[in-house]
Every structure is written in structure tokens, then in C-alpha cells.
Amino acid sequence: MVAAAERARQIAGARRTSIKLTALQTEVDLGGITANTWSYGEVPGREIRIRRGDVLNVELRNQLQRPTSVHWHGLALRNDMDGVPDLTQSEIVPGGSFAYEFTAPDAGTYWFHPHSGVQLDRGLYAPLIVEDPEDGGNYDTELVVVLDDWLDGLGQTPDAVFDELRAKGMPNMDHGSMPAMPKSELLGGDAGDVVYPHMLANGKVWKAPQTFTTKPGQRIRLRLINAAADTAFRVGVPGVSMTVTHADGFPVVPAELDVVLLGMGERLDCVVTVPDRTVPVLALAEGRGSFAQVLLSTGVAASADSEALAVELAKLVVPEMNALRATDSVALPLREPDVTHDLVLEGPGDKYSWTINGKVYDPTEGLPVRSGQFVRLRMQNKSQMFHPMHVHGHTFQVRANGKTGPRRDTATVLPGRELIVDFDANNPGQWLTHCHNVYHGEAGMMTVLSYVE
Ligand SMILES: [Cu+2]
């Protein structure tokens, strides 16, 4: 069934792109700060760029001391290439390799990362851009901005942080003092479980930002990717409105917004017109008082320093991202689902456990679906923290208060709220469905959408 679904995706004249990727221990420069981390050679890893319908072949060589894997986040790919150990493949052992090969059926802004433990909170992530030969009319150039929260290799590791969370059953403490855990009104409660010393945009701290040289009047398509483990970002370009065109790679009815919000794993594409001065793309770590940035440099000085601009940006009202609307070309019509599954999200419980329907993850148990069904997921957040819920291998239709929301593969469910998403069960296999907070996921908040005969 998996092979048949893959054959249906293949198009005549498809190009084949072959890439070799190595996961290894490296030193990276975060902008005057050197961290010893695990990466695909640099942070972020080098972008992979293909066209819709292309076949991508990536040989991953594992030079780490631990097993790893690669998940191609957001792609409706063949299930045996989805990169989830114990569910779709065996882990890639140290010294081993694995050849991923699949058709990329839909254009959009995607990314890739391991699905092994909390490795995502190291430097193992990179953009995957699938171009649509038919778009490009409304912008002159593109800029990919990958956002991250960083602690690895600076006296901490994600594994040690996770062990500490489990041992204490609560968020990590900062050197024994009382923790100042982040809170956010926008996120309806807790904004994170982990304290991060740095926020990064394209691998750099805000004091040493990447500079993108441009000129006034240029229209830039920003491809925003939140690769963080535990941090939502509100993103804006001070004084410049953004035309949001895509959510998680799929087109939305263009929306003019001053600021947007990205949960972990989420992507937004926005077109901005460069003003007659240098401006930052600011990414405020929600509830944390820190930020990252990329500068759009015109050669003319900015109107104010970025710290002052960040204070102003934090005052703007952030619209509801689930109120973005899929274009008619991709929207799934509202109809009665063939099957509805409830996902009750709770935690943290004993030893920092996070659960779906009262259970921690078990790869042998799942929510059954059948090929051809129209499936509804009703996700109810009964915890104090937001959860960006990600479904592998499908792009669902968000139902925002009965209205048509965006098509997405990751959508944030706020505390005390319910989110309904629908999808066509048209990609057979065993598909992980989970919170994209890597610590929540690793602590149990994952389940499987399991195609059955
Ligand atoms: Cu979560």
C-alpha cells in the first residue's frame, strides 16, 4: 500500500536530487559564542531546495556516538521514509547510514530534524524548500529565517535537561535559585518548561545577526521556520506590514498582518516590502523577554536599535493564526467525518509525564483510520501549557469556530481550548501524531494514526 501510494505521487519528468548528509559532533559559532553540539555540519544545516514532484534522495551518515534518524517535517511522503525509529524504520546506529528516497508531492516551506530522543534541541535541523514553478509573481527574492532556542554545549545538554525535568517532575531550575519560568497571556499560560540562555535566527544570537543585503522597494518572501524545542516566537518587521501567503507550506488567502505567531514546528511565508532604511526581522521569544533577529540592510541606518524595536513589537496585538484561511485551491470542504478521534492533552504528571487520552506514547497502540476515510481529530488541551500538535504525512484542515482555517501540519492548541482538524486519509502507514515541544513529546505526548485494513 505504501509503494502504491508512492507510485501515485510520481510524475513524468521528475528530477532526482541526491544529497549526502552527515550528522556529527561539531563546534559552531553562534555569534561570538562557541558551542560544542551535534549538527549536519553547520547550524542551521545547509538548506535543501527541490521542486514539487521531484524525487529527493538523501544518504544520512551517522558519525554521532548515539543512534539518530531524519524526519522530513510536513511532507506527505511515503511512510517508510518518515524517519520515526521503532515505527517506520530502525534507528541509524553510530557509524551506520540510511538512504532516504521519496517524492515531494507538494510545494512549500518544510524542514528536517531527527526523531530520536531530544536531539532536535541540539543543532540538528535544516530547511527543506520545495519550490512551486508556478509561484514567484508577488516577490523579488526570498529569505529563509530559521528560529531556535539554544542551550546545547554551553554547560548543558538537552539530555541532561530532560533528565532533570523527569527527576524533579517540574521545569528546570536555574542554578538552584527559584525558576522564573516563562508565562504568556498570548499563549494562555505557561510559555515554556526550559530556560534558554540564547535565541537564534539562522544560527546567530541577536547581537551578531545575519545581515541580508537588499534595497528599498524590494519584495522579500520570508520563509519563517520555528525549529525551537520549547519556544513560540512572535515575528514582525517593525513599521512594515507582512502579507502572509502560506501556512506550513500551503497557500492561505493573503492576510496583511503586523505580527505573526509561530509555535514549534510551524512555518509561515510572508512577503514584505523593504522600506528606505535597514530593518530587522524580529523574533520575540514569547513570554521570555529575549529575541533573535536577521537584519534587512539597505545601507541606511535603522530608525532605532533592535532592543527598542522589540519592546514596541511586543505591544502589538497578535491575531489568531488559526483564523488564517486556506485558499479555495487547497481547502478541504466541510463535511461530516467518517470517523472522529478525541485527543485529550494533559500534563505534566508524575515524573514529568505528558499524555494523550491518559496514556504516554506506545508505538504499538494507535488511533485506527482506514484509507479513504475523512478523519476528524478533536484535540482538547486540559493542561496549563500550549501544545503545537503535529500530524506526520498529512496536511489537515483547521476548523476555526466552524469556519475554514488554514491547511497545516502543525497547529497550536491553547490551554483550556479545543481545536478541530480534518484530513483525508490518503497516505497509508503508521503516522506519528504528537506535540512538537520536544520535551513533551519525549515525555509521552505522542500517539500513532494507524491505517488498518
Ligand atoms: Cu506540548
Residues whose N, C-alpha, C, O or C-beta is under 5 A from the ligand:
A	BS01	CU	F386 H387 C435 N437 H440
